[in-house]
């Protein structure tokens, strides 16, 4: 295997195939040929023209060459670099469960969209990739009005604690940005993958603007196109929502937003005191324009494991 993989270093397309399979194998998730094509990740150091002009048919030929070499295994319509055929059935089950969760996600997205200062609602995490485990959560990525991000977040968290008994199952609001800071600051394969797979549920115009501001992610994934928005509603506001935003406007709203941020960050600092400042500032990034609640720092774990697997292959 090692000798076979070492011959890939001169071919950016074959290297992208292996890197893509390795990334999703961190989640025990085999891919179809079309998915490998869509998620083929090309680093900036690789010849961009060759990466983007390679046709799907030529891409398939290189994939089959890797299968013939024994560098990639094929089980039914799925491919992986590890010989675990049981992953196929596990993946099919995860896809079926995702189909069952999507209607729930749409209903919850409509509920979230009715809260003050929410301008866009996207599904993120595993469900955005059409994958769900029985113990999984529905994760949401939200865009808010500037200067009211922490107030909007606090209202949603209070609703979850009071009316949903603090259940995360269908209501995990763990990433917020505002409309003036749409470009994601951390730029790596993990954030690019999460970004391009976001599933817009509300705020079509903000999703389109979000994609424009994050073209860096699509340059890493030249075969992946933004989600269709024909069925995504515009970020309109009801009369009740407008009234609530008016009542919470001005100096009162500014003070409440600042207090909400300070109280939340103090709580996080105490609860996650085991995290050093560097980790805390990424995993629980807290600015007036962004709130990220990823205390397990999954991003770093994925990138470290991926780098280790790539090094093994080399």
C-alpha positions in Angstrom: 0.0 0.0 0.0 2.7 2.5 1.0 4.7 2.0 -2.3 1.5 2.4 -4.3 0.4 5.6 -2.6 3.9 7.1 -2.9 3.4 7.1 -6.7 0.5 9.6 -6.3 2.8 12.5 -5.3 3.2 13.6 -8.9 -0.5 13.7 -9.8 -2.6 16.3 -8.0 -5.9 14.7 -9.1 -5.0 11.3 -7.6 -3.6 13.0 -4.5 -7.0 14.9 -4.2 -8.9 11.6 -4.5 -6.9 10.0 -1.7 -7.1 13.1 0.5 -10.9 13.3 0.0 -11.4 9.7 0.9 -9.1 10.0 3.9 -11.1 13.0 5.2 -14.4 11.3 5.1 -13.0 8.1 6.4 -12.4 10.0 9.7 -16.1 9.6 10.0 -16.2 6.0 8.6 -18.1 7.4 5.6 -17.3 5.9 2.1 -18.1 8.0 -1.0 -19.5 7.5 -4.5 -17.5 8.5 -7.5 -19.6 11.6 -8.0 -19.2 12.6 -4.4 -15.4 12.2 -4.6 -15.5 14.5 -7.6 -17.6 17.0 -5.8 -15.5 17.0 -2.6 -12.1 16.6 -4.3 -10.0 19.1 -2.3 -7.2 20.8 -4.1 -4.5 22.7 -2.1 -3.4 26.1 -3.3 0.1 24.7 -4.1 -1.4 22.3 -6.7 -1.9 23.3 -10.3 -5.3 24.9 -10.2 -5.9 24.7 -14.0 -5.4 20.9 -14.0 -7.6 20.6 -11.0 -10.5 22.5 -12.5 -10.4 21.4 -16.1 -10.3 17.6 -15.3 -13.6 16.2 -16.6 -15.6 13.8 -14.5 -14.9 11.0 -17.0 -11.1 11.5 -16.7 -11.5 11.8 -13.0 -13.3 8.4 -12.9 -10.5 6.9 -15.0 -7.9 7.9 -12.4 -10.2 6.6 -9.6 -10.4 3.2 -11.4 -6.6 3.2 -11.8 -6.3 3.6 -8.1 -8.7 0.7 -7.6 -6.6 -1.4 -10.0 -3.4 -0.5 -8.1 -5.0 -1.6 -4.8 -4.7 1.9 -3.4 -8.5 2.3 -3.2 -11.2 -0.3 -2.5 -14.6 -0.4 -4.2 -17.6 -1.8 -2.4 -20.8 -1.6 -4.6 -20.9 2.1 -5.6 -18.7 3.3 -2.8 -15.0 3.9 -2.5 -12.6 4.0 0.4 -8.9 3.5 1.1 -9.6 1.0 4.0 -11.1 -2.4 3.6 -14.2 -2.0 5.7 -17.2 -3.1 3.6 -19.5 -2.8 6.6 -19.2 1.0 6.3 -21.5 0.9 3.3 -24.6 -0.4 5.2 -23.8 2.0 8.0 -23.7 4.9 5.6 -27.0 3.9 4.0 -28.7 3.9 7.4 -27.2 7.3 8.2 -28.6 8.6 4.9 -32.1 7.2 5.6 -32.1 8.8 9.1 -31.1 12.1 7.5 -34.1 11.9 5.3 -36.3 11.5 8.4 -34.6 14.4 10.2 -34.8 17.0 7.4 -38.5 17.8 7.8 -37.9 18.4 11.5 -35.0 20.6 10.6 -37.2 22.7 8.3 -39.8 23.1 11.0 -37.3 24.2 13.5 -35.6 26.6 11.0 -39.0 28.3 10.5 -39.3 28.7 14.3 -35.8 30.1 14.6 -36.4 32.5 11.7 -39.2 34.1 13.7 -36.9 35.3 16.5 -35.7 38.9 16.6 -32.6 39.9 14.6 -32.3 36.5 12.9 -31.6 37.2 9.2 -30.6 33.7 7.9 -30.8 30.1 9.1 -28.6 27.3 7.7 -28.4 23.7 8.7 -24.8 22.7 9.4 -22.9 19.6 10.7 -23.6 16.1 9.6 -27.2 16.7 8.5 -26.0 19.2 5.9 -24.1 16.3 4.3 -27.1 14.0 4.3 -25.8 12.0 7.2 -27.4 11.4 10.6 -26.7 9.1 13.5 -29.4 8.0 16.0 -27.8 10.1 18.8 -27.0 13.0 16.5 -28.1 16.7 16.8 -29.5 19.1 14.2 -26.9 21.9 14.1 -27.8 25.4 12.9 -25.6 28.2 11.6 -27.2 31.6 12.0 -26.7 35.1 10.6 -27.9 38.1 12.7 -28.2 41.8 12.6 -25.0 43.6 13.6 -24.9 44.6 17.2 -27.6 42.2 18.2 -25.9 38.8 17.8 -25.5 38.0 21.5 -29.0 39.2 22.3 -30.5 37.0 19.5 -28.4 34.1 20.7 -29.5 34.5 24.3 -33.2 34.6 23.3 -32.8 31.4 21.4 -30.9 29.7 24.3 -33.6 30.8 26.8 -36.3 29.4 24.5 -34.4 26.1 24.3 -33.9 25.9 28.1 -37.5 26.8 29.0 -39.6 25.3 26.2 -37.4 22.4 25.0 -36.1 21.4 28.4 -32.5 22.3 27.2 -32.7 19.5 24.6 -30.0 19.8 21.8 -31.6 17.1 19.6 -33.4 19.4 17.2 -32.1 22.8 18.4 -28.4 23.1 18.5 -27.5 26.7 17.7 -23.7 26.7 17.9 -22.5 29.2 15.3 -23.5 32.8 14.8 -22.1 35.6 12.6 -23.6 39.0 11.7 -24.4 40.4 8.3 -21.3 42.7 8.3 -18.9 39.8 8.9 -19.9 37.0 6.5 -16.4 35.9 5.6 -15.2 33.0 7.8 -11.9 33.9 9.3 -10.5 30.3 9.8 -9.6 29.1 6.4 -8.7 25.4 6.2 -10.1 22.2 4.8 -12.4 21.6 7.7 -14.0 25.0 7.7 -14.2 25.0 3.8 -16.0 21.6 3.9 -18.5 22.8 6.6 -19.0 26.1 4.7 -19.8 24.7 1.2 -22.2 22.1 2.6 -24.3 24.5 4.6 -28.0 23.9 3.8 -29.9 27.2 3.5 -33.4 27.2 5.1 -34.2 30.9 5.4 -32.6 34.1 4.1 -31.9 33.3 0.5 -30.3 36.7 -0.2 -27.9 36.3 2.8 -26.9 32.8 1.7 -26.0 34.1 -1.7 -24.0 37.0 -0.2 -22.4 34.5 2.2 -21.2 32.4 -0.8 -19.8 35.4 -2.6 -17.8 36.5 0.5 -16.3 33.0 1.0 -15.2 32.2 -2.5 -11.9 31.0 -1.0 -13.8 27.8 0.0 -15.0 27.0 -3.5 -11.5 27.5 -4.8 -10.5 24.6 -2.7 -13.5 22.6 -4.0 -13.8 23.7 -7.7 -16.4 21.0 -8.5 -18.8 21.8 -5.7 -21.5 24.3 -6.5 -23.5 26.4 -4.0 -26.9 25.0 -2.9 -29.9 25.9 -5.0 -32.0 28.6 -3.5 -35.3 28.4 -5.5 -37.2 27.1 -2.6 -35.4 29.1 0.1 -37.5 32.0 1.5 -36.2 35.6 1.6 -35.3 37.0 5.0 -38.6 38.8 5.4 -39.8 40.0 8.8 -43.3 39.6 10.3 -45.0 42.5 12.1 -44.4 40.8 15.4 -40.7 40.4 14.7 -40.4 44.0 13.6 -42.1 45.2 16.8 -39.8 43.1 19.0 -36.8 44.5 17.2 -38.1 48.0 17.6 -38.6 47.5 21.4 -35.1 46.1 21.8 -33.5 48.8 19.6 -31.4 51.8 20.6 -29.3 52.1 23.7 -31.3 49.5 25.6 -30.6 46.9 23.0 -27.0 47.8 22.8 -26.6 47.4 26.6 -28.5 44.1 26.6 -26.4 42.7 23.8 -23.1 43.7 25.6 -24.4 42.2 28.9 -25.5 39.0 27.1 -22.0 38.6 25.6 -20.2 39.3 28.9 -22.4 36.9 31.0 -22.0 34.1 28.4 -18.2 34.4 28.0 -17.7 34.5 31.8 -19.8 31.3 32.0 -17.8 29.6 29.3 -14.5 30.7 30.8 -15.5 29.0 34.1 -17.1 25.9 32.5 -14.2 25.3 30.1 -11.4 26.4 32.3 -9.3 23.4 31.1 -8.9 25.1 27.7 -5.9 27.3 27.2 -6.5 30.8 25.7 -5.4 29.8 22.2 -7.8 26.9 22.1 -10.6 28.9 23.7 -10.3 31.7 21.2 -10.9 29.3 18.3 -13.2 26.7 19.8 -15.4 29.2 21.6 -14.7 32.3 19.5 -16.5 35.2 21.1 -16.6 38.6 19.4 -19.4 41.1 19.0 -19.8 39.8 15.5 -19.3 36.1 16.0 -20.2 33.4 18.5 -18.9 29.8 18.1 -19.6 27.1 20.6 -17.4 24.1 19.7 -15.9 23.1 23.1 -14.7 19.8 21.8 -12.6 21.6 19.2 -13.6 19.0 16.6 -11.9 21.1 13.9 -8.5 20.7 15.3 -9.0 17.0 16.0 -10.0 16.4 12.4 -7.2 18.3 10.9 -4.6 16.6 13.1 -5.9 13.2 12.3 -6.1 14.0 8.6 -2.5 15.2 8.5 -1.4 12.0 10.3 -3.2 9.8 7.8 -1.7 11.7 4.9 1.7 11.3 6.4 1.1 7.5 6.8 0.2 7.3 3.1 3.3 9.1 2.1 
